[in-house]
Amino acid sequence: MAELRFTDDNGLSGFHHAIIKGHNNLVKILLTQEPELLHMEVEDSSRNTSMHLIVHSRNLTLLKIVAEFDPDYKVENSLGDTPLHYAIMNADTSMAKMLINLGGEELTTIRNKAGQIPVQLAKETKTKMALQDHTSNSSISSFNNSVAPRFKPTQHSMQNAGYKQALSSVMRGDQLT
C-alpha cells in the first residue's frame, strides 16, 4: 500500500483527503489494512499528522473511529502543537473534551514551542470555562488570540495507483456510497 503515501502539491495523501472530506468508512478500511497511516505527516512546513487533520476537520465520529487504532494523542507538529492545541484554536470544545477523555488530562499540560499549554490558546471565555470545568488544571494565565489554524486544505489531483477509484473520487469531492 505504499501508493497511499503519494502526496499532492500540498503534501496531502489520499488518506489525508479521505479524512478532510469526512469519508469515515474509507478511513476505517484504510486503517484496518495499514494502521501506520494514522501517524503519517502532511508533507508541508507544519508537519501536521493525520490526528491534526481529524481535529481540524471537527469530525468527532472519525476521532471515535481512530481511537480503535491506538493513536498518539500527544503527537506534535513542527510548532509543537498537539491535536488538543488545534481543537482549542478551533474553539471546538466537544473535540477538546473527547481528546482529553481519550488521551488523558496530561494532554492539557503539554507546551508548544511558543511555551503555551492548550488552554492558553482558547479564543472564547466559554471555551476556557468549559475546559476548566472538564480538567483539574485551572491555572489559566495568558491567552494568545493571534494563533490561527495553520493550514487550509485544498483540493488537488493525486498521483496514486491503489484504491484508485475510491481515492480519486475522494480527491474530486465526489460522495462515496
N, C-alpha and C positions, 0 to 999 in steps of 0.2 A: 503493500500500500504506500510505497514511497511517493507515488504521484500525488497523494493528498497533501504533500508538503510543498508542492509548487505554489508559487505566490504570484499575485498580480502586481501592478505597478505601485500599489500602496503597501505591499508586503503582507497582504491578506491571502490566506489559503482558502480553498473551497470549504474546509471545515469552519474556518472563521466566518465565511459568508453565511453558512448554514446557521451559525449562532446569531449573527447580526439580524438575519431575516426571520428568526424565530421558528425555524424548521426543527422543532424539538425531537420529533421521531427520527429524522435523519441524523441528528447529532447523537442520539442514543444508539442507533445502529452502528455509526462510525466508531463511537467509543467502545462499544461491545467488541468490535473487531480489532481496534487499536487504541487502548486506553491512554497511551502516552501522548496522543493528540491533545489531551487536556492541558498538557504542560508546554505546548508549543508556543513560542513567542511570535508576535507580529514582527515582521522584519522591517521595523521603522525605528526612528531615533528614540522613541519612548520605551521600546522593548516590552510592550504590554503583552499579557498572556491571554489565553482563552478565558481564564477566570475574570480578567479585567473586562473583556468584551461582553461576557454574560452579564456582569453587573452594569456595565454601561448601557446594555440593551434593556435593562429593567425587566428581565424575564424571570420572575420568581419560579415559575414552573420548571424552567430549564435549570435553575440553580438546584431545585429539588432532584432533578434527574441526575445531574453530575455529582451530587452528593454520594450517590451509589458507587462512584468510581474513585473515591478517596482523593479528592482534590487537595491541593496545597492552598489553604486559606490565607497563609502568611506570605505568599509569593509577592515579590516586589518588582516594579518596573524600574527603568533607569533613573527615575526620580525618587525611588524608594517608596512609592505609593502602593499600598496593598489594595485588594478589591474593596475592603471596608473604607479606605480613603475615598475611592471612587464613588461608592454608594452615598457617602456623606456629601461629597462635592455635588452630586446629583440631587441632593435633598430627598433621597429615597429611603425614608425611614423603615419601610417594610423590608427592603432588601438588607439594610444595615442590621436590623434585628435578626433576620434569618441568618446572616453571616455570623453574627455573634453566637446565636444558638448552635449553629453547626460547627463553628471553628473555635469557640471558647472566648471568654472575656479577655484573655491575654491579647487578642487582636486589637483591643481598644488602647493598648499601651505602646504599640509599635510606632516609632517615629520615622517619618520620611526623611529624605536628605536635607530638607529645609528645617528639620527638627520639630515637625508638627505631628501630634497624635491625631488620629482621625477626627475626633470631635472638634478640634480646633479649626477644621475646615467647614464646619456647618455654617450655612448662609442664613438660616432662619432660626429664630428663637424656638419655634415649635419643634424643629428637628433636634436642636440641642437638648431641649427639655425631654423629649421622647427617649433620647439616648441616655440621658442621665437617669431617667426612671428605669431603664432597662438594664443598666450596668451598675456596678458598685463604684465605678470611677466617676466621681463628681467634681474633680478638680479641673474646671474649665478656666483657662486664663485669657488667652487672646484668640482672636478669630481673623482669618485671612479671607477676605471677600474677593481677592483678585485671582484666585485659583479657579480655573475652568477645566472641564474635561479636556484632555489633551489630544483627542483625535475625533474626527468626524468621518466615519467610514463612508466611502462612496462606492458606486457600482462600477466594476471593471470586468473585462473578459479575463478568463483564466486559461493558462496553458496546461491543461490537465488531461490525463488519459483515463484512469479508472473512475468508476462511478460517473462516467462522462455525462450520461443523460440527466441524472438527478442533480449533479453538481452544476451542470450547465444551466439547468432550469433555475436553480437557486441563484446563480450569478445574474441571470436575466431578470430575476424578480418574479418569476412565474410561481404560481401556487402549486404545491405538491398535493397529490391526492392520496 
